[in-house]
Amino acid sequence: MAALQEPEIQFAQRLASNEKPIRSKAIKKLRKYIIVRSHKSKGGFSSEELLKLWKGLFYCLWMQDKPLLQEELSNQISSLFHCFQSADGQFLYLEAFLQTVKREWTGIDRLRMDKFYQLVRFVFRQTFEMLKKREWEASLVNRFLEMLTSQVLQGNGTAPSGLQYHILDLYLTELARVGSDELSAEQNLTLIIPYCKIVAKTKDNTLFKAICNSIFSTIIDQAPFAIEDLFREMKSAEHSDSDSGHADQDDDEEEEEKIKGQPVGKKSKEKPKGKRLNDEEEEDDGQSSEISDTELPDDEGSEPVLQFDYAALADKLFEFASRGNSPSHNRQRLYKIIKILRDLSEGVFPQDDYPEEVSTDEDDEMFGSRKRLKRKSQAFFLYRPVLISICQCCYQ
């Protein structure tokens, strides 16, 4: 009598089937199987079992045609991340994914590469979503960063260069998409520490340039956007505080009128309103009135950006670059980045000499973004005294 196959092997075979209905049914059953097994106290998955499942999931996407269906399938595969009930199971799932995609990366042809780019992006997005649901717990963040370093950024060449560069491209974008509203400048610095360490000691010049372009250049380019967001958050917080204060005052007056036996009428509603306007006009000083006269330029469809303490980032980069194991050419180029970051912390924004006119149709998108960046930098200089004081208060 033939021995029964393991469930993971059966799932892998069905996930890699030539028939789409079989693959779709296997995905649904796999989701239920993971949920049921994860709820058992002694029913967790081993790394070998998850590697078998991920091989089936990899070829499930390999067999899928049509972009919209590929996107839907990538979303389903990455969402399996949340079927695991424990953080240990989720990290094992992520580790098995990274090992699988590293092993299979060089065999992906150019016609299938886009859908696997998308899968990597979705998996990292769901990883950040998991950290967000667990309130960015420090131990889990450090565990994720250790896995990222050992599986992707390690210098022994096991991770394909194309995979490394793609993760570099999506890292800050997906992190901002998920956590820009919750993450502090200190937490954001912690999440890029592995790149700071690698960029200081790597001897791979291409990897060095990729980290500088995807991480540090992005942070510098987004400085006007980040400071504008910080300014707006503080302004909205002030408005909400003032509104809550006036609401409490209205409630107190209503209670007093009820105690005195007077009905709450139009007088009790209109009087605080007029008083509030007068108070706001008296409290506004010359600086606030000057700010309200000119509004920051707003770009529709702007992506979320992360807040950074530029002085702390410069100090951390200097710490790694000044070590003895840092190559001299890395150190020299990092010192230039450090100088720009320290200038940003003091309110000095780097001016780029980009042509104002759009020269060709191919460069429309690039020069359009540079024009938006230029408007943001102009706003930065307009509010520079106020923004410097804001940054000093927030990052002390």
Disulfide bonds with the S-S distance in Angstrom:
none
